[in-house]
């Protein structure tokens, strides 16, 4: 693995680890796909067509599809070969979609008048950071949530030789590398951060800034973030199966994740503050998430969708949500995710249609592949009739 790829891995938590199990011999499509799709309705048949086409590609395994349409929810699950058929309560890693939950928690803090989006972030930390400013311009809280903070993409500078040694670690060693870096480690390293541009003026996707945001939320609520976000989701939105880490028993029920060559990856969960936030969820919970995010009477979700920055190509950033329009003009709110242990996910919502689609797979696939599957389903189900 090249040093460049290792660097990319650390700040996005997309580590490609050495494979432990090779793919078996391919069998016919009809033999290797199981599903709970009853094929009784038009929506059933649409999902079946595009799901089986997606799974016909090599190095695809499990697929769960969740659709929300004007208050109605639909779930479809698929598995290939000997894999067990997933269901609505099957856990998946959702990668960077985890950032939107931090945005939700921030919006809640604003609604509760604990935080202002335009506040200098240094207001919420216990020690002084005179370095967290650029030519007199401080980093505002909202800049952490829209990737315009100007902060470094890594919490520490790492040599290429050191990064090469990290990627060679066994799973337990890599887990220690992640989890030994705590919130206190981050707070200490923040004294050495250099802000390289006027905050709020330049978009640069930044997992390190998300960890600073989470550290800030811990200071505001005086509570560890995993407990804070898990309790919040359970009590306010009845999302009982969404959290940054699973129990040992739940980990045993997690489908095996795969790399881009189809090899099984070890489960190494980053519970520290070195890279970017992590989250597990289920199709049932993510459909609840879509429903909550389409509720325009919810002050928290509405605030999280308000644009705080617009890129040169027209993409709008809310509090960790990305917003834009499909080619046919349909407005969306979205985020995608891919983690370092072989899971990829996608969540798109369409406010005017009161609809949404969430996709989960246990493979390391380009986001374009899931986006194409999403778009095929969307056009067939929701496209405006002439």
N, C-alpha and C positions, 0 to 999 in steps of 0.2 A: 504494500500500500504506500502511495506516495505521501510525502509530508503535506503537500497541498490538500490532499483528500482528508488527511487526519485533521488538519486545522478546520476544514469545513465541517467535519463530523462533530468536533467539540462544541462549536457555538450553535449548532442546530440540533444536537443530540442525535444525528443520523449516523451512528457508528456502524460500519459494516464489519462484522466479526467473522472469524474463521468458521467455516461450516462444520457441523458435527454429523449431519446425516445427508446422504446424497439422494437425489430423486430416483424413484424406481422406474421401471419400464412403463411407458405410456400405454394406456388401453383405450378402447373405443369410447367416444363421447357419451354414448347412451349408457355405458357401464359405469362410468366414473362420476356422474352427477346425480346427487340426491337432492330432493327439494320438498318443502312443505307447501308449495304453490298448488292450489286446488284446481287451477285452470278453469274456473267457472265464469269469470267475469271478463270484461274488456280489459280492465287494468291488470288482471292476472295474466292475460295473454301477452299484453305489451311488455310487462316485466320479464316474462318467461323468454320472449324472443331475444331481448337485448342481454339478459343475464346469461343465457346459454351461449350466446355469441361471445360475450366477454370471457366466459370460462373455457371456451374452446382454445384460447391462447395457451401456450405452454407456461409453466411456472405460475399458474393460478390455482387456488385451493378453495378456501371458504369465501362466501360472499353473503352479506346480509344487506337487504334493501329496506329502507323505511320511507314511507311516503305519507305526507300530511296534506290533506285537501279539504279546506273549509270545514274543519272540525272533525273530519273522518281520518282515521289512521289505518295504514296497510303495512304489513310486514311480510317479507319473503326471505327465506333462507336457503342457501345452497352449499353443498359440500361435494368434493371430488374424491374418488378413490376410497380409502379406508377411513378418511376423516369423519368424525361424528358430525351429524347435522346440527348446526348452531340453531339457537332460538332467540326469542326476544330478550331473554335475560343472560345471554352469552356476553361475557366481557371481551372487549377489544381495546387495544391501545389506540388513542386518537391523536397522538402527536401534538402538533402545534395548535390544534383546536383548543387545547388547554389554555392558550393565551386569552381566549374569549371569556373564560370563566374569571380570570384575573380582572379583565375589563368590567365584567358584571359586578364583581366585588367592589371595584373602584367606584362604579356608578352608584352602588348602594351606599358607600361611604359619603358620596356627594349628596345624595338624597337625604341622608341622615345628618347632614351638615357637619360631618367630621372632617371633611376635606373640601378644598376648592380646586378645580382643574387648573386654574391659572396660578396657584401657589407655587412658590419656589420649593423644590423638593427638599431642600436642606432644612426647612421648617419642621420636618417630621422625623429627623434623625437626632440622636442624643449627643452627637459631637459635631464640631465644626468641619466643614469641607470647603475651604476657600478656593480650592481648585475646580469645583464643579460650576464653572461659569466661563463664558467665552466673551471677551471684550465687554464685560459689564452685563452680559445677557445671561441670566440664570436659567437652569432647566426647570420648566414647569411640569407639574404632575402629568398633564395631558401629553407632554412630549414623550414620556415613557411608554404610553399606551398607543401612540400612533407612529412609533419608530422614527421620530425626528429629534431625539435627545442629543445626538452628536457624541454619545458615549462610545468607548471602544467596544468592539464586538466580542472580545474575550476579557474576562475579569483579571487575567494575568497574562503577561507576555511569556510565551513558551518557545523554547528552541525547537528546531526541527528534529534534532536528535532525541529530545525528551518526548516529543509527541510520537515519534516512531517507537519508542520504548513502551509508551502507554498502550498503543494499539495491540501490542504483543502480549499484554497481560492476560492471564486466565480470567474467567468471569468473576470470581471472587475478588481478584486484585483490581479489576476494573470497577467493580461495585464499590470497593473501598476508596478508589480514586474519586469517584463521584461523591459519595456520601460523607467523606471526611471533610469536604468543603462545605461549611455551614454558613448560616446567615452572618455569624460573627466574622467568619473568614471574609465574606463579601464586604461587610462594613469596614473591615481593616484595609482591604485592597482598594476600596473607593477613594482613600486618601491619595492614591497614586494614579487615578484616572485622569486622562487629559481629554477635555472636550474639544473637538476638532472643527466645529463650525457653529454658527449662531443657532441655538436650539429653536426648533420649530420651522426651520427653513429648508431642510433637506431630508428626504426619506431614505432610510437605510434599514432594512429588516434586521432586527437586533434582539436576539434572545437574552443577552446579558442585561439589557435595559428592562426586560420583563422580570428578571430576578431582582433587580433593584426595586421595581414596582411592588413585587411580592414582599420584599423586606420592608418597604414603606407601609404596606397594609398591616404587616405584623406589628409595627410600631403604633399604628393608629388604633388597632383593635386589642393590642396587648395579648395576642393569642397566636399560636403557631398557625401558619396558613393552611396546612392540611386539615386541621380540626376546624378552622374557621370556614373554609369553603365547603367542606363536607356537610357540616351542620346547617349552613345557610341553604344549600341545595335541598337537603332533606326537609327542612321545616317550611320553606317558602314555596318550593316547586315540586315537592314530593318525588324528587330525584334521589332515590335511595341507593342506587348502584353506580354512582359517579364519584370518583375520588382519586387522589394522586397515587395511591398505592393500594395493593390488595393484600389480604391476609395470606398466610401460607396455604391454607385450604383453598382459597379462591384462585391462587396462582396455579394450583394443580388442575383447575377446570378451564384455564385459559387455553384456547387453541394454540398450537405451535406457530410461531412466526417464522417467516422465510426471507432469505435474502433474494437479490434479483436473479440469482441462478437457480432458485428453488431449493436451496439448502436450509435446513432448520437452524435457527439462531437461538443461542441461549438467552434466557430472560434475565437481563441486567437492567434493573430499574434505577434511574437517576432520581434519588430523593434528596439530593443536595442542592447547592446554589451555584454550581459551576457553569451550567449550560443554559437550560431553558426549562420552563415548567412542564410537568408531565401529568397525564390524566388517563384513567381508564373509564369506560362507560359501556352501556348496552344499547341495543336498538330501541328498547322500550323507553329508556331514560332520554335518549337523544330525540325521540319524537316528542317527549314532554318539553324538552329544551326548545324545539322548533315552535311548538304551540305557545310557550311563554314569550318567545322572541317575536311572535306575530301579534301579541296582545298590545295594542296601542294605548291601552289604559294603564299599563304598568309603567310607572315613572322610571324605574331602574332600567328596564330594557329599552325604553324610548331614548333615555339619555345615552345609553351605550351605543346607539345607532346614529347619534347626531354627528355629522362630519366635523372633524377637528383639523383636517389637512387634506389637500387635494394634490395629487401628483401631476407631473407634466402631461401624462397620457390620460388624465381624467379620472383615475381611480381615487375614490374617497376613502379616508380612514376615519373610523369612529374610535371607540375605546376597544381596540384590538380587533374589531370587525373591519372587513374590506367590502366596499360597496361600489357597484357599477351597473352596467346594462348589458344584457345579452345582445347578440347581433340583431335580433328582431325588436330591440327596444325594451324588453322586459327587465324591470329593475330588480336587482338582487342584493342580498346581504349574505356574505359567505366567509368561510375559512376552511382551509384544508390542513391535513396533518399527516406526518410520517415520523415514526419513532426509530430508535436504534435497535429494536428487537423484533422487527419484521412485521409491522402493522402499518396500514395506510387507511386514511379516512377522509371523508368529504362531507360538508354540511352547507347546503344552499337553501336560502329562503327567499320567497317572492311575495313581498307585502301586498301588492295590489291584487294578486290572485289568492291571497291567504293560503299559500301552498309552500311546501318545502320537500326536499329530498336529502336523505342521509345515507351514505354508503360506507361499508366497512369491509376490508379484506385483510387476511393474515399473510400478506406478502409485501415485499419492498418493490413497489411499482411506480413508474413515473406518474405524477399527478394528472398528466394529460390523459392517461388511460381511464382513470375514474371520471374525469371531467367529460370525456367523450360518452361514457356510459350514462352519466347524469343527463347530458344534453339530449341524447336519443330518447330517454324516458320522458324528459320534460316536454320536448316537442310533440311527442305522441299523446301526452296526457293533457297539457295545459296550453298549447299554442292557440292563439286567438283564431277563431274561424273567420274567413274573409266575408 
